[in-house]
Amino acid sequence: MAVSNISGKFTKYLLFILSLFGFILSMYAFHVGTVKQKNDSYNPWCDFSRTMSCSQIFTSRYGKGFGLVDRILSKDSIFNQPSSVFAMAFYMMQIFMTITKSDDAIAMQSLVSLLANFGSIYFFYVLYSLQNFCLICISLYIINALILVCVLLRLITLHKQTLKKTH
């Protein structure tokens, strides 16, 4: 019991740190996209070359509403926000669900993390199709994958604890 309790706490701390780091990177992505749209001469630290540029991604049509909202709803839809806004909301949800002691929160966290990883796969394809390498984007995809692993470990631990209580 003591070992699983320690690993459970470590997983929660790791989830918190990963989510916080993801939130900070998403805030930076929002900053880059917003400033670059207003000032084309702005050169963020994540722009290394023409094919290795985060600002190109954040200001592309995929940088807003996942590149889908404008086509499904409209360009003026309230949901057509910078994709980084949705990412910040995701990481804040992860933080809140990590510190919540509810079993339902862990289940919801698993579902949301899985959806975020499908989003990462979609955006990885976008990077590939735009022939660009975005360091911030790739970092967020890795964070999302690590969050999913941690959340699944929490879910497995919860399942084991539930089985012990019933037996």
Backbone torsions as a table, in degrees:
resi	resn	phi	psi	omega
1	MET	NA	-40.6	-177.4
2	ALA	-65.4	-39.9	-179.6
3	VAL	-66.6	-43.8	180.0
4	SER	-68.0	-30.9	176.9
5	ASN	-66.7	-42.0	178.1
6	ILE	-65.1	-46.1	-179.9
7	SER	-66.1	-33.5	176.5
8	GLY	-64.6	-43.0	178.1
9	LYS	-66.4	-41.4	178.7
10	PHE	-60.7	-43.6	179.8
11	THR	-61.9	-41.9	178.5
12	LYS	-64.2	-43.3	178.1
13	TYR	-63.5	-43.1	179.4
14	LEU	-62.8	-43.2	177.1
15	LEU	-59.3	-43.5	179.8
16	PHE	-61.9	-47.2	-178.2
17	ILE	-65.5	-44.6	178.7
18	LEU	-61.3	-43.5	-179.8
19	SER	-65.6	-40.8	178.2
20	LEU	-63.8	-43.9	178.7
21	PHE	-64.0	-41.6	176.6
22	GLY	-61.5	-39.8	177.9
23	PHE	-62.8	-45.0	-179.3
24	ILE	-63.8	-44.2	177.7
25	LEU	-63.3	-37.7	178.6
26	SER	-67.4	-37.0	175.1
27	MET	-62.3	-41.0	178.4
28	TYR	-64.9	-41.3	177.8
29	ALA	-60.3	-42.2	177.0
30	PHE	-60.9	-45.5	179.4
31	HIS	-59.5	-48.9	-178.5
32	VAL	-60.7	-48.7	-179.0
33	GLY	-61.3	-42.6	-178.8
34	THR	-67.4	-47.8	-178.5
35	VAL	-67.1	-41.3	-177.7
36	LYS	-64.3	-35.6	178.3
37	GLN	-66.9	-30.6	180.0
38	LYS	-87.1	-29.3	-174.4
39	ASN	-137.5	97.2	-175.9
40	ASP	-64.1	-20.8	-179.6
41	SER	-83.9	-5.5	177.9
42	TYR	-62.3	131.9	-178.1
43	ASN	-124.6	94.4	-178.9
44	PRO	-70.9	161.1	-177.6
45	TRP	-64.4	-20.1	-177.8
46	CYS	-87.5	3.4	173.8
47	ASP	-97.1	108.9	-178.5
48	PHE	-103.2	-34.2	-179.9
49	SER	-160.2	-177.8	179.8
50	ARG	-64.1	-33.6	-178.7
51	THR	-100.3	3.9	177.5
52	MET	-134.7	72.7	-170.1
53	SER	-137.9	117.4	177.1
54	CYS	-73.6	-35.6	-177.1
55	SER	-65.2	-32.5	176.4
56	GLN	-62.5	-38.8	179.9
57	ILE	-71.5	-47.3	-175.4
58	PHE	-67.3	-23.7	178.7
59	THR	-101.5	-0.1	176.9
60	SER	-75.0	172.8	178.7
61	ARG	-62.4	-23.0	179.1
62	TYR	-78.9	-13.2	178.7
63	GLY	-75.9	-7.4	178.3
64	LYS	-127.9	128.4	175.1
65	GLY	55.6	30.9	179.9
66	PHE	62.5	11.3	-176.5
67	GLY	75.1	10.4	-176.5
68	LEU	-118.8	-35.9	-172.6
69	VAL	-59.9	-41.6	-179.2
70	ASP	-63.4	-29.1	-179.9
71	ARG	-84.1	-35.6	-177.4
72	ILE	-82.8	-48.1	-178.8
73	LEU	-100.1	-85.6	173.4
74	SER	-170.4	164.5	179.1
75	LYS	-63.9	-28.6	-177.8
76	ASP	-92.9	4.5	-179.4
77	SER	-62.7	144.9	177.2
78	ILE	-62.0	-22.8	-180.0
79	PHE	-83.1	-7.8	180.0
80	ASN	-86.4	62.6	179.9
81	GLN	-96.2	163.0	173.0
82	PRO	-53.7	137.3	-179.1
83	SER	-57.1	-28.1	178.8
84	SER	-65.2	-25.9	176.2
85	VAL	-65.6	-42.8	177.5
86	PHE	-65.5	-37.0	177.6
87	ALA	-65.0	-43.2	178.2
88	MET	-61.5	-41.1	177.6
89	ALA	-62.6	-41.9	178.1
90	PHE	-59.6	-47.6	-177.2
91	TYR	-68.7	-34.1	175.5
92	MET	-65.8	-41.3	176.1
93	MET	-60.2	-41.9	179.2
94	GLN	-61.0	-43.2	179.8
95	ILE	-62.0	-48.6	-178.8
96	PHE	-64.7	-40.3	179.7
97	MET	-71.3	-25.5	177.1
98	THR	-71.0	-40.0	-177.6
99	ILE	-85.4	-10.3	176.7
100	THR	-78.9	140.0	-177.7
101	LYS	-94.3	10.8	-177.0
102	SER	-79.9	137.0	175.1
103	ASP	-65.1	-35.9	178.4
104	ASP	-63.9	-34.4	178.8
105	ALA	-64.2	-38.5	178.9
106	ILE	-65.6	-41.6	178.4
107	ALA	-64.4	-43.5	178.5
108	MET	-64.9	-39.4	178.9
109	GLN	-60.9	-38.5	178.7
110	SER	-63.6	-46.2	-179.2
111	LEU	-63.6	-46.6	-179.0
112	VAL	-64.2	-39.1	178.8
113	SER	-65.5	-40.0	177.9
114	LEU	-62.7	-44.9	177.9
115	LEU	-61.6	-40.6	179.0
116	ALA	-62.7	-35.6	179.4
117	ASN	-72.5	-32.1	171.3
118	PHE	-63.7	-39.1	175.3
119	GLY	-61.5	-39.5	178.2
120	SER	-62.4	-40.9	178.4
121	ILE	-63.5	-43.9	177.4
122	TYR	-58.8	-49.1	-178.3
123	PHE	-69.7	-29.3	174.7
124	PHE	-63.9	-41.0	176.1
125	TYR	-62.6	-39.9	177.4
126	VAL	-59.6	-46.3	177.8
127	LEU	-57.6	-44.7	-179.9
128	TYR	-61.7	-45.7	-177.4
129	SER	-69.1	-30.3	176.6
130	LEU	-85.0	-2.1	-178.7
131	GLN	51.4	53.8	-178.2
132	ASN	-135.9	150.5	175.2
133	PHE	-118.9	114.5	-178.4
134	CYS	-108.9	110.8	-177.3
135	LEU	-60.7	-41.5	178.8
136	ILE	-63.6	-45.6	-179.4
137	CYS	-60.0	-50.3	-179.5
138	ILE	-60.8	-40.0	177.6
139	SER	-60.8	-41.3	179.0
140	LEU	-67.6	-36.4	177.9
141	TYR	-63.9	-41.1	178.4
142	ILE	-65.4	-43.6	177.4
143	ILE	-59.7	-44.0	179.2
144	ASN	-60.7	-41.8	178.9
145	ALA	-64.9	-43.1	178.9
146	LEU	-66.1	-37.8	176.0
147	ILE	-61.6	-43.6	179.1
148	LEU	-60.3	-43.5	178.4
149	VAL	-60.5	-47.0	180.0
150	CYS	-62.2	-42.2	-179.6
151	VAL	-65.6	-40.8	178.1
152	LEU	-65.5	-36.6	174.7
153	LEU	-62.7	-41.0	176.3
154	ARG	-62.6	-41.0	-179.5
155	LEU	-65.9	-41.2	177.3
156	ILE	-63.7	-44.0	178.3
157	THR	-61.2	-43.5	178.1
158	LEU	-60.9	-43.5	179.5
159	HIS	-62.2	-43.3	178.7
160	LYS	-63.1	-41.5	179.0
161	GLN	-65.0	-38.1	178.3
162	THR	-65.5	-40.6	178.2
163	LEU	-64.6	-39.7	178.9
164	LYS	-64.3	-37.9	-179.4
165	LYS	-68.5	-32.6	-178.0
166	THR	-82.7	-14.5	-179.3
167	HIS	-107.5	NA	NA
